[in-house]
Amino acid sequence: MVRALKNTGYYIDHQTGSHIILRNDNPPHRRLSVPNHKELAKGTLRALIKQVGLTIEEFKLLL
């Protein structure tokens, strides 16, 4: 997830516990909290994709 979001302009800001905090300098300057797990629950994955503003198909292209 983190690698795919790096392709959209996000970068790792810091890590708090088991969550990686990503930031985007481009408007609308979103900040995301991504769990640092090998596998993400499908609901969590869908919520993060929605917060970024991508469709599932657009996200698949980033992988």
Protein Blocks (a to p, Z undefined) as FASTA:
>chain_A
ZZmmmmnopacfbdehjaccdddfbdehiacdddddfbdcfklmmmmmmmnopafklmmm
mZZ
